[in-house]
Each structure stands twice: as structure tokens, then as C-alpha cells.
Amino acid sequence: MIIYLVEQFDHDSCQVVSAYYKKEDAISVVEELKHKDKLKVQHYDEWFNSDCEDDYDGDPFFGYSYQCKDIEVK
């Protein structure tokens, strides 16, 4: 049986965030995570480039990358 893992990684670590039986499901989650991170970066950029003196109150972003990886389970 093949299982598809969704991995989240940065420059020095990697972790499995979910696993799926269908490759399409895993790929969909990877794309969704990338999109959510892109929105977090845009939100931060908008705050940073504004004249707002309040502290940043949005979701933190960490520059993660995501990938789908298949493994065989016996």
C-alpha cells in the first residue's frame, strides 16, 4: 500500500503534517498550505507598508515549504 505524506520543512527541520491514501488529496493540501502562507505574507506586507503604528496582530509566518512524498507501507 502506498501512503502520501504532506511534509512541512524549513532550512533545518522537516515534519509530516498529514497523510493520505490518494495522491490527489495530498497534492491538494500542499497547494492549500502554500496559498495560506502566501496570504499571511501579503497580510504582513500590507501592515508593514502601511502607516499603522499598532503592533502586528496577524498570523505569524515562518517561510515553510511543503511537499508531497509517497511511501510504501507493508
Predicted model as a PDB file, atoms N, CA, C, CB and O in Angstrom, pLDDT in the B-factor column:
MODEL        1                                                                  
ATOM      1  N   MET A   1       0.851  -1.173   0.000  1.00 92.00           N  
ATOM      2  CA  MET A   1       0.000   0.000   0.000  1.00 92.00           C  
ATOM      3  C   MET A   1       0.897   1.236   0.000  1.00 92.00           C  
ATOM      4  CB  MET A   1      -0.968  -0.002   1.226  1.00 92.00           C  
ATOM      5  O   MET A   1       1.929   1.286   0.670  1.00 92.00           O  
ATOM      6  N   ILE A   2       0.472   2.210  -0.761  1.00 95.00           N  
ATOM      7  CA  ILE A   2       1.204   3.483  -0.840  1.00 95.00           C  
ATOM      8  C   ILE A   2       0.420   4.530  -0.048  1.00 95.00           C  
ATOM      9  CB  ILE A   2       1.408   3.942  -2.340  1.00 95.00           C  
ATOM     10  O   ILE A   2      -0.800   4.636  -0.175  1.00 95.00           O  
ATOM     11  N   ILE A   3       1.133   5.292   0.762  1.00 96.00           N  
ATOM     12  CA  ILE A   3       0.564   6.413   1.506  1.00 96.00           C  
ATOM     13  C   ILE A   3       1.312   7.664   1.076  1.00 96.00           C  
ATOM     14  CB  ILE A   3       0.660   6.193   3.066  1.00 96.00           C  
ATOM     15  O   ILE A   3       2.523   7.634   0.856  1.00 96.00           O  
ATOM     16  N   TYR A   4       0.581   8.755   0.959  1.00 97.00           N  
ATOM     17  CA  TYR A   4       1.168  10.027   0.529  1.00 97.00           C  
ATOM     18  C   TYR A   4       1.232  10.976   1.720  1.00 97.00           C  
ATOM     19  CB  TYR A   4       0.346  10.659  -0.636  1.00 97.00           C  
ATOM     20  O   TYR A   4       0.220  11.309   2.336  1.00 97.00           O  
ATOM     21  N   LEU A   5       2.444  11.394   2.020  1.00 96.00           N  
ATOM     22  CA  LEU A   5       2.681  12.280   3.154  1.00 96.00           C  
ATOM     23  C   LEU A   5       2.771  13.729   2.692  1.00 96.00           C  
ATOM     24  CB  LEU A   5       3.962  11.877   3.895  1.00 96.00           C  
ATOM     25  O   LEU A   5       3.299  14.024   1.620  1.00 96.00           O  
ATOM     26  N   VAL A   6       2.250  14.616   3.512  1.00 96.00           N  
ATOM     27  CA  VAL A   6       2.434  16.046   3.290  1.00 96.00           C  
ATOM     28  C   VAL A   6       3.464  16.498   4.315  1.00 96.00           C  
ATOM     29  CB  VAL A   6       1.069  16.857   3.419  1.00 96.00           C  
ATOM     30  O   VAL A   6       3.240  16.417   5.523  1.00 96.00           O  
ATOM     31  N   GLU A   7       4.596  16.975   3.809  1.00 94.00           N  
ATOM     32  CA  GLU A   7       5.692  17.396   4.677  1.00 94.00           C  
ATOM     33  C   GLU A   7       5.823  18.910   4.679  1.00 94.00           C  
ATOM     34  CB  GLU A   7       7.010  16.752   4.233  1.00 94.00           C  
ATOM     35  O   GLU A   7       5.645  19.575   3.658  1.00 94.00           O  
ATOM     36  N   GLN A   8       6.139  19.432   5.851  1.00 92.00           N  
ATOM     37  CA  GLN A   8       6.379  20.860   6.034  1.00 92.00           C  
ATOM     38  C   GLN A   8       7.835  20.983   6.475  1.00 92.00           C  
ATOM     39  CB  GLN A   8       5.374  21.511   7.093  1.00 92.00           C  
ATOM     40  O   GLN A   8       8.258  20.324   7.425  1.00 92.00           O  
ATOM     41  N   PHE A   9       8.593  21.821   5.788  1.00 87.00           N  
ATOM     42  CA  PHE A   9      10.004  21.921   6.160  1.00 87.00           C  
ATOM     43  C   PHE A   9      10.525  23.339   5.983  1.00 87.00           C  
ATOM     44  CB  PHE A   9      10.841  20.953   5.333  1.00 87.00           C  
ATOM     45  O   PHE A   9       9.976  24.148   5.235  1.00 87.00           O  
ATOM     46  N   ASP A  10      11.615  23.605   6.709  1.00 81.00           N  
ATOM     47  CA  ASP A  10      12.328  24.860   6.554  1.00 81.00           C  
ATOM     48  C   ASP A  10      13.795  24.517   6.382  1.00 81.00           C  
ATOM     49  CB  ASP A  10      12.097  25.819   7.775  1.00 81.00           C  
ATOM     50  O   ASP A  10      14.124  23.407   5.963  1.00 81.00           O  
ATOM     51  N   HIS A  11      14.676  25.443   6.696  1.00 75.00           N  
ATOM     52  CA  HIS A  11      16.101  25.231   6.423  1.00 75.00           C  
ATOM     53  C   HIS A  11      16.739  24.133   7.278  1.00 75.00           C  
ATOM     54  CB  HIS A  11      16.844  26.516   6.639  1.00 75.00           C  
ATOM     55  O   HIS A  11      17.784  23.609   6.893  1.00 75.00           O  
ATOM     56  N   ASP A  12      16.156  23.766   8.419  1.00 80.00           N  
ATOM     57  CA  ASP A  12      16.817  22.762   9.255  1.00 80.00           C  
ATOM     58  C   ASP A  12      15.885  21.710   9.859  1.00 80.00           C  
ATOM     59  CB  ASP A  12      17.539  23.447  10.353  1.00 80.00           C  
ATOM     60  O   ASP A  12      16.320  20.925  10.702  1.00 80.00           O  
ATOM     61  N   SER A  13      14.637  21.676   9.458  1.00 84.00           N  
ATOM     62  CA  SER A  13      13.737  20.668  10.019  1.00 84.00           C  
ATOM     63  C   SER A  13      12.654  20.282   9.016  1.00 84.00           C  
ATOM     64  CB  SER A  13      13.095  21.186  11.314  1.00 84.00           C  
ATOM     65  O   SER A  13      12.355  21.013   8.072  1.00 84.00           O  
ATOM     66  N   CYS A  14      12.089  19.121   9.254  1.00 88.00           N  
ATOM     67  CA  CYS A  14      11.017  18.624   8.413  1.00 88.00           C  
ATOM     68  C   CYS A  14      10.062  17.839   9.296  1.00 88.00           C  
ATOM     69  CB  CYS A  14      11.565  17.746   7.245  1.00 88.00           C  
ATOM     70  O   CYS A  14      10.490  17.089  10.173  1.00 88.00           O  
ATOM     71  N   GLN A  15       8.764  18.014   9.063  1.00 90.00           N  
ATOM     72  CA  GLN A  15       7.793  17.238   9.813  1.00 90.00           C  
ATOM     73  C   GLN A  15       6.633  16.860   8.912  1.00 90.00           C  
ATOM     74  CB  GLN A  15       7.296  18.020  11.036  1.00 90.00           C  
ATOM     75  O   GLN A  15       6.282  17.597   7.991  1.00 90.00           O  
ATOM     76  N   VAL A  16       6.044  15.710   9.185  1.00 93.00           N  
ATOM     77  CA  VAL A  16       4.868  15.266   8.460  1.00 93.00           C  
ATOM     78  C   VAL A  16       3.664  15.929   9.113  1.00 93.00           C  
ATOM     79  CB  VAL A  16       4.740  13.700   8.461  1.00 93.00           C  
ATOM     80  O   VAL A  16       3.470  15.818  10.323  1.00 93.00           O  
ATOM     81  N   VAL A  17       2.856  16.616   8.314  1.00 91.00           N  
ATOM     82  CA  VAL A  17       1.681  17.292   8.860  1.00 91.00           C  
ATOM     83  C   VAL A  17       0.393  16.514   8.593  1.00 91.00           C  
ATOM     84  CB  VAL A  17       1.568  18.690   8.275  1.00 91.00           C  
ATOM     85  O   VAL A  17      -0.606  16.723   9.280  1.00 91.00           O  
ATOM     86  N   SER A  18       0.407  15.620   7.602  1.00 94.00           N  
ATOM     87  CA  SER A  18      -0.757  14.784   7.337  1.00 94.00           C  
ATOM     88  C   SER A  18      -0.378  13.666   6.369  1.00 94.00           C  
ATOM     89  CB  SER A  18      -1.920  15.628   6.767  1.00 94.00           C  
ATOM     90  O   SER A  18       0.681  13.697   5.743  1.00 94.00           O  
ATOM     91  N   ALA A  19      -1.274  12.670   6.260  1.00 95.00           N  
ATOM     92  CA  ALA A  19      -1.056  11.542   5.359  1.00 95.00           C  
ATOM     93  C   ALA A  19      -2.371  11.192   4.674  1.00 95.00           C  
ATOM     94  CB  ALA A  19      -0.488  10.314   6.125  1.00 95.00           C  
ATOM     95  O   ALA A  19      -3.445  11.329   5.260  1.00 95.00           O  
ATOM     96  N   TYR A  20      -2.274  10.737   3.421  1.00 96.00           N  
ATOM     97  CA  TYR A  20      -3.467  10.451   2.616  1.00 96.00           C  
ATOM     98  C   TYR A  20      -3.268   9.182   1.811  1.00 96.00           C  
ATOM     99  CB  TYR A  20      -3.791  11.626   1.679  1.00 96.00           C  
ATOM    100  O   TYR A  20      -2.143   8.787   1.507  1.00 96.00           O  
ATOM    101  N   TYR A  21      -4.385   8.551   1.472  1.00 95.00           N  
ATOM    102  CA  TYR A  21      -4.357   7.366   0.616  1.00 95.00           C  
ATOM    103  C   TYR A  21      -4.338   7.740  -0.856  1.00 95.00           C  
ATOM    104  CB  TYR A  21      -5.555   6.477   0.907  1.00 95.00           C  
ATOM    105  O   TYR A  21      -3.872   6.966  -1.692  1.00 95.00           O  
ATOM    106  N   LYS A  22      -4.848   8.937  -1.176  1.00 95.00           N  
ATOM    107  CA  LYS A  22      -4.898   9.383  -2.567  1.00 95.00           C  
ATOM    108  C   LYS A  22      -3.895  10.507  -2.790  1.00 95.00           C  
ATOM    109  CB  LYS A  22      -6.322   9.847  -2.944  1.00 95.00           C  
ATOM    110  O   LYS A  22      -3.822  11.464  -2.019  1.00 95.00           O  
ATOM    111  N   LYS A  23      -3.127  10.366  -3.861  1.00 94.00           N  
ATOM    112  CA  LYS A  23      -2.122  11.382  -4.185  1.00 94.00           C  
ATOM    113  C   LYS A  23      -2.775  12.737  -4.443  1.00 94.00           C  
ATOM    114  CB  LYS A  23      -1.301  10.951  -5.409  1.00 94.00           C  
ATOM    115  O   LYS A  23      -2.231  13.772  -4.057  1.00 94.00           O  
ATOM    116  N   GLU A  24      -3.938  12.736  -5.094  1.00 96.00           N  
ATOM    117  CA  GLU A  24      -4.623  13.987  -5.398  1.00 96.00           C  
ATOM    118  C   GLU A  24      -4.971  14.751  -4.128  1.00 96.00           C  
ATOM    119  CB  GLU A  24      -5.885  13.715  -6.205  1.00 96.00           C  
ATOM    120  O   GLU A  24      -4.882  15.979  -4.100  1.00 96.00           O  
ATOM    121  N   ASP A  25      -5.368  14.030  -3.070  1.00 96.00           N  
ATOM    122  CA  ASP A  25      -5.700  14.681  -1.798  1.00 96.00           C  
ATOM    123  C   ASP A  25      -4.470  15.349  -1.190  1.00 96.00           C  
ATOM    124  CB  ASP A  25      -6.289  13.660  -0.809  1.00 96.00           C  
ATOM    125  O   ASP A  25      -4.545  16.477  -0.704  1.00 96.00           O  
ATOM    126  N   ALA A  26      -3.345  14.651  -1.221  1.00 95.00           N  
ATOM    127  CA  ALA A  26      -2.108  15.204  -0.661  1.00 95.00           C  
ATOM    128  C   ALA A  26      -1.652  16.425  -1.443  1.00 95.00           C  
ATOM    129  CB  ALA A  26      -1.001  14.146  -0.653  1.00 95.00           C  
ATOM    130  O   ALA A  26      -1.240  17.424  -0.853  1.00 95.00           O  
ATOM    131  N   ILE A  27      -1.723  16.351  -2.757  1.00 95.00           N  
ATOM    132  CA  ILE A  27      -1.321  17.487  -3.598  1.00 95.00           C  
ATOM    133  C   ILE A  27      -2.228  18.681  -3.338  1.00 95.00           C  
ATOM    134  CB  ILE A  27      -1.359  17.103  -5.097  1.00 95.00           C  
ATOM    135  O   ILE A  27      -1.760  19.819  -3.287  1.00 95.00           O  
ATOM    136  N   SER A  28      -3.510  18.430  -3.175  1.00 96.00           N  
ATOM    137  CA  SER A  28      -4.459  19.499  -2.887  1.00 96.00           C  
ATOM    138  C   SER A  28      -4.126  20.198  -1.569  1.00 96.00           C  
ATOM    139  CB  SER A  28      -5.882  18.944  -2.843  1.00 96.00           C  
ATOM    140  O   SER A  28      -4.199  21.424  -1.482  1.00 96.00           O  
ATOM    141  N   VAL A  29      -3.766  19.435  -0.554  1.00 95.00           N  
ATOM    142  CA  VAL A  29      -3.414  20.010   0.749  1.00 95.00           C  
ATOM    143  C   VAL A  29      -2.127  20.832   0.638  1.00 95.00           C  
ATOM    144  CB  VAL A  29      -3.249  18.893   1.812  1.00 95.00           C  
ATOM    145  O   VAL A  29      -2.034  21.912   1.220  1.00 95.00           O  
ATOM    146  N   VAL A  30      -1.147  20.336  -0.097  1.00 94.00           N  
ATOM    147  CA  VAL A  30       0.102  21.082  -0.296  1.00 94.00           C  
ATOM    148  C   VAL A  30      -0.201  22.435  -0.935  1.00 94.00           C  
ATOM    149  CB  VAL A  30       1.095  20.274  -1.180  1.00 94.00           C  
ATOM    150  O   VAL A  30       0.314  23.459  -0.488  1.00 94.00           O  
ATOM    151  N   GLU A  31      -1.028  22.445  -1.968  1.00 95.00           N  
ATOM    152  CA  GLU A  31      -1.375  23.698  -2.641  1.00 95.00           C  
ATOM    153  C   GLU A  31      -2.135  24.635  -1.702  1.00 95.00           C  
ATOM    154  CB  GLU A  31      -2.215  23.416  -3.896  1.00 95.00           C  
ATOM    155  O   GLU A  31      -1.911  25.846  -1.718  1.00 95.00           O  
ATOM    156  N   GLU A  32      -3.026  24.083  -0.892  1.00 94.00           N  
ATOM    157  CA  GLU A  32      -3.788  24.897   0.054  1.00 94.00           C  
ATOM    158  C   GLU A  32      -2.871  25.531   1.103  1.00 94.00           C  
ATOM    159  CB  GLU A  32      -4.865  24.045   0.740  1.00 94.00           C  
ATOM    160  O   GLU A  32      -3.036  26.703   1.440  1.00 94.00           O  
ATOM    161  N   LEU A  33      -1.915  24.770   1.617  1.00 92.00           N  
ATOM    162  CA  LEU A  33      -0.971  25.295   2.603  1.00 92.00           C  
ATOM    163  C   LEU A  33      -0.097  26.393   2.005  1.00 92.00           C  
ATOM    164  CB  LEU A  33      -0.094  24.168   3.151  1.00 92.00           C  
ATOM    165  O   LEU A  33       0.160  27.407   2.653  1.00 92.00           O  
ATOM    166  N   LYS A  34       0.355  26.192   0.779  1.00 91.00           N  
ATOM    167  CA  LYS A  34       1.156  27.224   0.107  1.00 91.00           C  
ATOM    168  C   LYS A  34       0.343  28.504  -0.064  1.00 91.00           C  
ATOM    169  CB  LYS A  34       1.653  26.720  -1.267  1.00 91.00           C  
ATOM    170  O   LYS A  34       0.852  29.605   0.144  1.00 91.00           O  
ATOM    171  N   HIS A  35      -0.923  28.349  -0.446  1.00 93.00           N  
ATOM    172  CA  HIS A  35      -1.786  29.517  -0.644  1.00 93.00           C  
ATOM    173  C   HIS A  35      -2.010  30.265   0.676  1.00 93.00           C  
ATOM    174  CB  HIS A  35      -3.140  29.086  -1.247  1.00 93.00           C  
ATOM    175  O   HIS A  35      -1.952  31.494   0.711  1.00 93.00           O  
ATOM    176  N   LYS A  36      -2.264  29.528   1.750  1.00 89.00           N  
ATOM    177  CA  LYS A  36      -2.476  30.163   3.054  1.00 89.00           C  
ATOM    178  C   LYS A  36      -1.238  30.929   3.499  1.00 89.00           C  
ATOM    179  CB  LYS A  36      -2.848  29.114   4.107  1.00 89.00           C  
ATOM    180  O   LYS A  36      -1.352  32.039   4.018  1.00 89.00           O  
ATOM    181  N   ASP A  37      -0.053  30.348   3.300  1.00 88.00           N  
ATOM    182  CA  ASP A  37       1.176  31.052   3.667  1.00 88.00           C  
ATOM    183  C   ASP A  37       1.374  32.308   2.831  1.00 88.00           C  
ATOM    184  CB  ASP A  37       2.378  30.132   3.510  1.00 88.00           C  
ATOM    185  O   ASP A  37       1.839  33.331   3.333  1.00 88.00           O  
ATOM    186  N   LYS A  38       1.018  32.223   1.553  1.00 89.00           N  
ATOM    187  CA  LYS A  38       1.140  33.395   0.673  1.00 89.00           C  
ATOM    188  C   LYS A  38       0.240  34.515   1.177  1.00 89.00           C  
ATOM    189  CB  LYS A  38       0.776  33.028  -0.793  1.00 89.00           C  
ATOM    190  O   LYS A  38       0.646  35.678   1.178  1.00 89.00           O  
ATOM    191  N   LEU A  39      -0.981  34.183   1.609  1.00 88.00           N  
ATOM    192  CA  LEU A  39      -1.893  35.191   2.139  1.00 88.00           C  
ATOM    193  C   LEU A  39      -1.351  35.806   3.433  1.00 88.00           C  
ATOM    194  CB  LEU A  39      -3.274  34.578   2.386  1.00 88.00           C  
ATOM    195  O   LEU A  39      -1.510  37.006   3.654  1.00 88.00           O  
ATOM    196  N   LYS A  40      -0.716  35.002   4.286  1.00 86.00           N  
ATOM    197  CA  LYS A  40      -0.124  35.519   5.525  1.00 86.00           C  
ATOM    198  C   LYS A  40       0.975  36.526   5.213  1.00 86.00           C  
ATOM    199  CB  LYS A  40       0.438  34.367   6.383  1.00 86.00           C  
ATOM    200  O   LYS A  40       1.069  37.568   5.861  1.00 86.00           O  
ATOM    201  N   VAL A  41       1.803  36.218   4.227  1.00 86.00           N  
ATOM    202  CA  VAL A  41       2.883  37.118   3.830  1.00 86.00           C  
ATOM    203  C   VAL A  41       2.306  38.416   3.264  1.00 86.00           C  
ATOM    204  CB  VAL A  41       3.806  36.438   2.791  1.00 86.00           C  
ATOM    205  O   VAL A  41       2.805  39.499   3.568  1.00 86.00           O  
ATOM    206  N   GLN A  42       1.264  38.314   2.447  1.00 87.00           N  
ATOM    207  CA  GLN A  42       0.634  39.515   1.887  1.00 87.00           C  
ATOM    208  C   GLN A  42       0.049  40.382   2.993  1.00 87.00           C  
ATOM    209  CB  GLN A  42      -0.465  39.131   0.878  1.00 87.00           C  
ATOM    210  O   GLN A  42       0.172  41.607   2.957  1.00 87.00           O  
ATOM    211  N   HIS A  43      -0.587  39.751   3.977  1.00 86.00           N  
ATOM    212  CA  HIS A  43      -1.172  40.497   5.093  1.00 86.00           C  
ATOM    213  C   HIS A  43      -0.082  41.228   5.865  1.00 86.00           C  
ATOM    214  CB  HIS A  43      -1.953  39.553   6.033  1.00 86.00           C  
ATOM    215  O   HIS A  43      -0.258  42.392   6.225  1.00 86.00           O  
ATOM    216  N   TYR A  44       1.035  40.569   6.123  1.00 85.00           N  
ATOM    217  CA  TYR A  44       2.151  41.206   6.826  1.00 85.00           C  
ATOM    218  C   TYR A  44       2.708  42.366   6.011  1.00 85.00           C  
ATOM    219  CB  TYR A  44       3.261  40.181   7.119  1.00 85.00           C  
ATOM    220  O   TYR A  44       2.964  43.445   6.545  1.00 85.00           O  
ATOM    221  N   ASP A  45       2.895  42.135   4.713  1.00 86.00           N  
ATOM    222  CA  ASP A  45       3.435  43.194   3.850  1.00 86.00           C  
ATOM    223  C   ASP A  45       2.539  44.422   3.839  1.00 86.00           C  
ATOM    224  CB  ASP A  45       3.617  42.677   2.427  1.00 86.00           C  
ATOM    225  O   ASP A  45       3.023  45.553   3.859  1.00 86.00           O  
ATOM    226  N   GLU A  46       1.221  44.191   3.807  1.00 86.00           N  
ATOM    227  CA  GLU A  46       0.286  45.317   3.843  1.00 86.00           C  
ATOM    228  C   GLU A  46       0.426  46.091   5.148  1.00 86.00           C  
ATOM    229  CB  GLU A  46      -1.160  44.825   3.669  1.00 86.00           C  
ATOM    230  O   GLU A  46       0.432  47.322   5.141  1.00 86.00           O  
ATOM    231  N   TRP A  47       0.537  45.383   6.261  1.00 84.00           N  
ATOM    232  CA  TRP A  47       0.709  46.045   7.557  1.00 84.00           C  
ATOM    233  C   TRP A  47       2.041  46.799   7.589  1.00 84.00           C  
ATOM    234  CB  TRP A  47       0.644  45.010   8.715  1.00 84.00           C  
ATOM    235  O   TRP A  47       2.089  47.957   8.005  1.00 84.00           O  
ATOM    236  N   PHE A  48       3.118  46.149   7.153  1.00 84.00           N  
ATOM    237  CA  PHE A  48       4.456  46.734   7.199  1.00 84.00           C  
ATOM    238  C   PHE A  48       4.529  48.008   6.366  1.00 84.00           C  
ATOM    239  CB  PHE A  48       5.496  45.726   6.707  1.00 84.00           C  
ATOM    240  O   PHE A  48       5.187  48.972   6.755  1.00 84.00           O  
ATOM    241  N   ASN A  49       3.857  48.012   5.228  1.00 86.00           N  
ATOM    242  CA  ASN A  49       3.919  49.155   4.315  1.00 86.00           C  
ATOM    243  C   ASN A  49       2.878  50.224   4.622  1.00 86.00           C  
ATOM    244  CB  ASN A  49       3.744  48.684   2.897  1.00 86.00           C  
ATOM    245  O   ASN A  49       2.822  51.245   3.937  1.00 86.00           O  
ATOM    246  N   SER A  50       2.066  50.005   5.626  1.00 84.00           N  
ATOM    247  CA  SER A  50       1.054  50.996   5.988  1.00 84.00           C  
ATOM    248  C   SER A  50       1.641  51.966   7.022  1.00 84.00           C  
ATOM    249  CB  SER A  50      -0.232  50.302   6.545  1.00 84.00           C  
ATOM    250  O   SER A  50       2.768  51.796   7.488  1.00 84.00           O  
ATOM    251  N   ASP A  51       0.862  52.963   7.359  1.00 78.00           N  
ATOM    252  CA  ASP A  51       1.279  53.931   8.377  1.00 78.00           C  
ATOM    253  C   ASP A  51       0.778  53.535   9.759  1.00 78.00           C  
ATOM    254  CB  ASP A  51       0.772  55.328   8.022  1.00 78.00           C  
ATOM    255  O   ASP A  51       0.811  54.340  10.689  1.00 78.00           O  
ATOM    256  N   CYS A  52       0.317  52.306   9.894  1.00 75.00           N  
ATOM    257  CA  CYS A  52      -0.248  51.832  11.162  1.00 75.00           C  
ATOM    258  C   CYS A  52       0.850  51.729  12.222  1.00 75.00           C  
ATOM    259  CB  CYS A  52      -0.946  50.458  10.972  1.00 75.00           C  
ATOM    260  O   CYS A  52       1.906  51.140  11.988  1.00 75.00           O  
ATOM    261  N   GLU A  53       0.582  52.307  13.377  1.00 73.00           N  
ATOM    262  CA  GLU A  53       1.552  52.260  14.466  1.00 73.00           C  
ATOM    263  C   GLU A  53       1.258  51.135  15.455  1.00 73.00           C  
ATOM    264  CB  GLU A  53       1.575  53.585  15.193  1.00 73.00           C  
ATOM    265  O   GLU A  53       2.024  50.919  16.394  1.00 73.00           O  
ATOM    266  N   ASP A  54       0.154  50.418  15.249  1.00 77.00           N  
ATOM    267  CA  ASP A  54      -0.175  49.295  16.128  1.00 77.00           C  
ATOM    268  C   ASP A  54       0.754  48.122  15.839  1.00 77.00           C  
ATOM    269  CB  ASP A  54      -1.654  48.870  15.949  1.00 77.00           C  
ATOM    270  O   ASP A  54       1.305  48.005  14.745  1.00 77.00           O  
ATOM    271  N   ASP A  55       0.920  47.257  16.834  1.00 79.00           N  
ATOM    272  CA  ASP A  55       1.708  46.044  16.639  1.00 79.00           C  
ATOM    273  C   ASP A  55       1.015  45.131  15.635  1.00 79.00           C  
ATOM    274  CB  ASP A  55       1.925  45.309  17.980  1.00 79.00           C  
ATOM    275  O   ASP A  55      -0.206  45.168  15.486  1.00 79.00           O  
ATOM    276  N   TYR A  56       1.798  44.322  14.957  1.00 74.00           N  
ATOM    277  CA  TYR A  56       1.250  43.359  14.004  1.00 74.00           C  
ATOM    278  C   TYR A  56       0.431  42.324  14.758  1.00 74.00           C  
ATOM    279  CB  TYR A  56       2.379  42.675  13.183  1.00 74.00           C  
ATOM    280  O   TYR A  56       0.925  41.702  15.698  1.00 74.00           O  
ATOM    281  N   ASP A  57      -0.819  42.139  14.349  1.00 75.00           N  
ATOM    282  CA  ASP A  57      -1.694  41.204  15.053  1.00 75.00           C  
ATOM    283  C   ASP A  57      -2.146  40.045  14.164  1.00 75.00           C  
ATOM    284  CB  ASP A  57      -2.906  41.937  15.589  1.00 75.00           C  
ATOM    285  O   ASP A  57      -3.064  39.312  14.530  1.00 75.00           O  
ATOM    286  N   GLY A  58      -1.525  39.876  13.026  1.00 72.00           N  
ATOM    287  CA  GLY A  58      -1.895  38.794  12.113  1.00 72.00           C  
ATOM    288  C   GLY A  58      -1.213  37.488  12.453  1.00 72.00           C  
ATOM    289  O   GLY A  58      -0.437  37.397  13.405  1.00 72.00           O  
ATOM    290  N   ASP A  59      -1.515  36.491  11.666  1.00 71.00           N  
ATOM    291  CA  ASP A  59      -0.904  35.181  11.845  1.00 71.00           C  
ATOM    292  C   ASP A  59       0.584  35.257  11.523  1.00 71.00           C  
ATOM    293  CB  ASP A  59      -1.600  34.126  10.959  1.00 71.00           C  
ATOM    294  O   ASP A  59       0.977  35.880  10.537  1.00 71.00           O  
ATOM    295  N   PRO A  60       1.414  34.622  12.352  1.00 71.00           N  
ATOM    296  CA  PRO A  60       2.839  34.585  12.030  1.00 71.00           C  
ATOM    297  C   PRO A  60       3.090  33.661  10.840  1.00 71.00           C  
ATOM    298  CB  PRO A  60       3.660  34.122  13.252  1.00 71.00           C  
ATOM    299  O   PRO A  60       2.333  32.719  10.605  1.00 71.00           O  
ATOM    300  N   PHE A  61       4.125  33.930  10.115  1.00 68.00           N  
ATOM    301  CA  PHE A  61       4.528  33.044   9.025  1.00 68.00           C  
ATOM    302  C   PHE A  61       6.012  32.759   9.189  1.00 68.00           C  
ATOM    303  CB  PHE A  61       4.221  33.676   7.619  1.00 68.00           C  
ATOM    304  O   PHE A  61       6.765  33.602   9.679  1.00 68.00           O  
ATOM    305  N   PHE A  62       6.422  31.586   8.784  1.00 70.00           N  
ATOM    306  CA  PHE A  62       7.779  31.141   9.075  1.00 70.00           C  
ATOM    307  C   PHE A  62       8.579  30.751   7.840  1.00 70.00           C  
ATOM    308  CB  PHE A  62       7.731  29.988  10.008  1.00 70.00           C  
ATOM    309  O   PHE A  62       9.701  30.263   7.975  1.00 70.00           O  
ATOM    310  N   GLY A  63       8.052  30.946   6.669  1.00 75.00           N  
ATOM    311  CA  GLY A  63       8.793  30.604   5.462  1.00 75.00           C  
ATOM    312  C   GLY A  63       8.898  29.115   5.220  1.00 75.00           C  
ATOM    313  O   GLY A  63       9.909  28.634   4.707  1.00 75.00           O  
ATOM    314  N   TYR A  64       7.857  28.383   5.586  1.00 84.00           N  
ATOM    315  CA  TYR A  64       7.866  26.943   5.357  1.00 84.00           C  
ATOM    316  C   TYR A  64       7.716  26.624   3.880  1.00 84.00           C  
ATOM    317  CB  TYR A  64       6.757  26.270   6.153  1.00 84.00           C  
ATOM    318  O   TYR A  64       7.169  27.406   3.102  1.00 84.00           O  
ATOM    319  N   SER A  65       8.212  25.462   3.523  1.00 89.00           N  
ATOM    320  CA  SER A  65       7.961  24.883   2.212  1.00 89.00           C  
ATOM    321  C   SER A  65       7.187  23.596   2.442  1.00 89.00           C  
ATOM    322  CB  SER A  65       9.299  24.626   1.415  1.00 89.00           C  
ATOM    323  O   SER A  65       7.227  23.028   3.533  1.00 89.00           O  
ATOM    324  N   TYR A  66       6.489  23.140   1.422  1.00 92.00           N  
ATOM    325  CA  TYR A  66       5.670  21.945   1.539  1.00 92.00           C  
ATOM    326  C   TYR A  66       5.923  21.036   0.352  1.00 92.00           C  
ATOM    327  CB  TYR A  66       4.180  22.306   1.637  1.00 92.00           C  
ATOM    328  O   TYR A  66       6.228  21.492  -0.750  1.00 92.00           O  
ATOM    329  N   GLN A  67       5.789  19.738   0.601  1.00 92.00           N  
ATOM    330  CA  GLN A  67       5.923  18.788  -0.489  1.00 92.00           C  
ATOM    331  C   GLN A  67       5.096  17.549  -0.182  1.00 92.00           C  
ATOM    332  CB  GLN A  67       7.402  18.416  -0.719  1.00 92.00           C  
ATOM    333  O   GLN A  67       4.751  17.274   0.967  1.00 92.00           O  
ATOM    334  N   CYS A  68       4.792  16.819  -1.226  1.00 94.00           N  
ATOM    335  CA  CYS A  68       4.082  15.550  -1.125  1.00 94.00           C  
ATOM    336  C   CYS A  68       5.097  14.442  -1.390  1.00 94.00           C  
ATOM    337  CB  CYS A  68       2.868  15.478  -2.133  1.00 94.00           C  
ATOM    338  O   CYS A  68       5.858  14.510  -2.355  1.00 94.00           O  
ATOM    339  N   LYS A  69       5.107  13.436  -0.543  1.00 93.00           N  
ATOM    340  CA  LYS A  69       6.068  12.340  -0.681  1.00 93.00           C  
ATOM    341  C   LYS A  69       5.328  11.025  -0.494  1.00 93.00           C  
ATOM    342  CB  LYS A  69       7.240  12.473   0.350  1.00 93.00           C  
ATOM    343  O   LYS A  69       4.509  10.895   0.416  1.00 93.00           O  
ATOM    344  N   ASP A  70       5.611  10.054  -1.347  1.00 94.00           N  
ATOM    345  CA  ASP A  70       4.937   8.766  -1.215  1.00 94.00           C  
ATOM    346  C   ASP A  70       5.866   7.756  -0.509  1.00 94.00           C  
ATOM    347  CB  ASP A  70       4.503   8.230  -2.615  1.00 94.00           C  
ATOM    348  O   ASP A  70       7.080   7.750  -0.711  1.00 94.00           O  
ATOM    349  N   ILE A  71       5.248   6.914   0.317  1.00 94.00           N  
ATOM    350  CA  ILE A  71       5.984   5.839   0.974  1.00 94.00           C  
ATOM    351  C   ILE A  71       5.172   4.560   0.840  1.00 94.00           C  
ATOM    352  CB  ILE A  71       6.267   6.174   2.477  1.00 94.00           C  
ATOM    353  O   ILE A  71       3.943   4.589   0.767  1.00 94.00           O  
ATOM    354  N   GLU A  72       5.874   3.452   0.810  1.00 93.00           N  
ATOM    355  CA  GLU A  72       5.190   2.158   0.753  1.00 93.00           C  
ATOM    356  C   GLU A  72       5.109   1.590   2.153  1.00 93.00           C  
ATOM    357  CB  GLU A  72       5.921   1.170  -0.202  1.00 93.00           C  
ATOM    358  O   GLU A  72       6.106   1.522   2.872  1.00 93.00           O  
ATOM    359  N   VAL A  73       3.907   1.182   2.532  1.00 88.00           N  
ATOM    360  CA  VAL A  73       3.665   0.608   3.839  1.00 88.00           C  
ATOM    361  C   VAL A  73       3.289  -0.854   3.648  1.00 88.00           C  
ATOM    362  CB  VAL A  73       2.554   1.385   4.604  1.00 88.00           C  
ATOM    363  O   VAL A  73       2.422  -1.182   2.838  1.00 88.00           O  
ATOM    364  N   LYS A  74       3.945  -1.724   4.398  1.00 86.00           N  
ATOM    365  CA  LYS A  74       3.665  -3.158   4.241  1.00 86.00           C  
ATOM    366  C   LYS A  74       2.904  -3.682   5.426  1.00 86.00           C  
ATOM    367  CB  LYS A  74       4.955  -3.952   4.063  1.00 86.00           C  
ATOM    368  O   LYS A  74       2.578  -4.868   5.474  1.00 86.00           O  
TER     369      LYS A  74                                                      
ENDMDL                                                                          
END                                                                             
